[in-house]
Amino acid sequence: MKQKNIAIALALIMLLMPVFTFAMNKILFSRFNKMPLGLFEADLPLMSFMQLTKNFTGESFRYGFYLNFFGKRYSTNTMGFRVPEVTLSKDLIIFSGDSTIFGAGLNDEETVPYLTGKGFADKYDVVNAGIPGKAIPHNLLTLINFIEIANTNNIKIKYFINWIHGTDFNYERTLDDIRNRALKSNLTWKQELKARFPFLAEVWWAMRMHGGLGGPALTTTKTLFLERKKFNFKVSYTGPRQPYNEIYLKQNDEYFNWLQNLCAENNIVLLNVVHAPKYQDIVSRDGESEQIERILNKNNAEHIIKTKNIYWQKPEILPYIAKEDNDFGHFSKHGAKIVADHLISIIQIMEDNDLSRRKS
């Protein structure tokens, strides 16, 4: 009888722990340490991720997404993107991608777009259009929207940084689906329920992503107790490469080519940055980054930049990145700094070459 009671108690704990964990995050931590609306509220279950609350500023200690003992400042501008502000009086450098380029776990002034913008403050407005969850079709929508904005304001988009990571060419949502989710129109009954009950949808999503009823609680516990991974940074491991679904690969190929053609038609320099979000990719001679590079080359892409190559130019930085981030999915402040410096250098070389051509 005693063993049966213990088993029942354990089962109840497993059932209630995820709800308790997310309730604490939603009700307590979120109330006192808010994030911009759009990251955790009604947009999250529908994965639209197109814009955030406008003119938001605040510090967050929220666990389950970022863990920071001292809090990080997240501010948005008048357009609903993370700072810096965009005046629309200068030509644009646009960063479009997921939570890595958004700057998850970084203060406002530590993100790659912010640091890059400091290098061109007198010449360009830099747009941080990074939103957690974005993929290639989102980047395409961002480009379409900003071409219209630039034309309306009689300015130009000079550089579009197309941020890509391992799963982007396997992304299953269509452009129409993303538009509908962002506008909350033509939704299925399941999507309507997700929009009406975002907290329950968030709990369900987390349980599916993290392995069942105890998954969210276990993941949070590991994060809170800072389970550190062990890295040796020896370039010898060939990382597992995710097989691509042919339907999704073809679909995202089309979106990428559309994006590429729009840049060519509008005289926009397209920089394709392939981000290595996993340790296995960082140390692999032929990992996910190379897999994406081959897809881009097949599509005759120019200007392919791999973050793993930037890291290995300064290998002494790798332990610092691992220490701060416990992985490479999101940038540490050290990682963001060397990537921003690298992009500034590349853009400056392009600027100098362009100036030389015009003089000659």
Secondary structure, DSSP 8 states (H G I E B T S, - for coil): -HHHHHHHHHHHHHHHHHHHHHHIIIIIIHHHS---TTSSSTHHHHT------TT-EEEE--TTT---SS-EEEEB-TTSSBSS---SSSEEEEEE-SHHHHTTTS-GGGSHHHHHHHHTTTTEEEEE---TT--HHHHHHHHHHHHHHHHHTT--EEEEEEEE-TTGGG----HHHHHHHHHT-S--HHHHHHHH-HHHHHHHHHHHHTTSTTHHHHHHHHHHTT--------TT---------HHHHHHHHHHHHHHHHHHHHTT-EEEEEE---SHHHHH-SSSHHHHHHHHHHHTT---EEEHHHHHHHSGGGHHHHHHHHSSSSS--HHHHHHHHHHHHHHHHHHHHHHHHHHH-
